[in-house]
């Protein structure tokens, strides 16, 4: 299966966009883990990066991107341009990570 190009830009160098297929998006909602929260509290006291949350957010980003790419594939896209990320608090201790962009086809 062909790989779909992902970019935050409006264009792809050397390619001509032939068709805009619409919005491609992916999201995930993640809750904090009590054990990780305890470690985070200690790190907050002594300072430094809270690696438990860094890993959680990295996993969330990858999952959201994978879901966006799955949607782009169903649209028959060659690429997703203008990719953006958004996060929002859903509930105490839970957040949504959303990634979205425009699915496009290139000229042959």
BELLINKA-V838480 format. One record per run of one state. SS is the DSSP state (helix for helix, strand for strand, loop for the rest). FROM is the first residue (numbers start at 1). LEN is the number of residues. Records with the same first field share a line. If there is no record, write none. Layout:
SS=FROM-LEN ; FROM-LEN
This chain:
loop=1-4 ; 7-10 ; 32-2 ; 47-4 ; 76-3 ; 92-2 ; 107-2
strand=5-2 ; 17-15 ; 79-13 ; 94-13
helix=34-13 ; 51-25
